[in-house]
């Protein structure tokens, strides 16, 4: 398998795993990654072939989410009270 194909398949698996773990619907994930609602409508099908742009936007979003500090109920309450 060519290296680029392997990388794309790994990215697709990462995207699917992230969506499952996050509990987001495909359309919610698409909107958060600045894609159209329909961009991910077939993502659960084995033959889903996203465009390179779609993969890039999703991976940028996923990396950003992984870098964000986890919010705690206490932090959320403090933020709310400060507002």
N, C-alpha and C positions, 0 to 999 in steps of 0.2 A: 504494500500500500504506500503510495507517495506520502512524503512527510506532511505536505499541506493538507491532504485529505485526513490524515490522522489528527492534525491540529484542529481542523474544523469539526470532526466527530467528537473530539474531547470538549470543544467549546459547546457544542450542542448538548452533550451530556451534562456539562456544568450548568447550562441554562435550565435544562429540565429539572435537575436536582435542586437548584435554587428556587424555582417556582414551586416545586412540591414542598420544600421546607418552609417557604414563606407563607404558603397558604393563599397566595394571590391567584386570581383567575388569569388566564392568558390575556384577556383584554386589559385588566388592571396592570399587569406587568408591562404590557406594550405602552400604555399611557405613561407610566412612570419612567420608561426608557426613551420617551419622546418619539414613539412610533405610533402609527395608526392603530386603532382598536383591532382591525382585521389582520394586522401583520402576523399575529401569532395564532390565528384561529385553527391552524392545522398542526400546531407544534407537538401534539401528543401522538400524531401518526408516525409510523416508522419511516415513511418516505418523505418527511418534512425536509425541505431543502431551502433554508433561509438564505437571503442574499448576504454577501459580505458586509454590507452596510448595516443590516439588521443584526448580525452577529456582533459587529463592533459596538453598536449602541447598547446592546444588551450586556455585553461584557464590561463596558465602561460603567453602566449602572450597577452591576453586581459587584464590581471591585469597589466602587464608592460605598456601597452598603456594608461591605465587609470591613472597610476602614472606619466607619462611623462607630463611635463608642456606644455601647449598649446603654439604653436608657433604663433607669430604675424608677420605681414609683416615687421614691423620695425626690429624685432629681426632677421628675415631671411636676411634682407638687411645688417644689421651690421655684421652678421656672414660671408656673402658673401664678404663684403668689407675687412674684416680682413684677409681673405684667400689669 
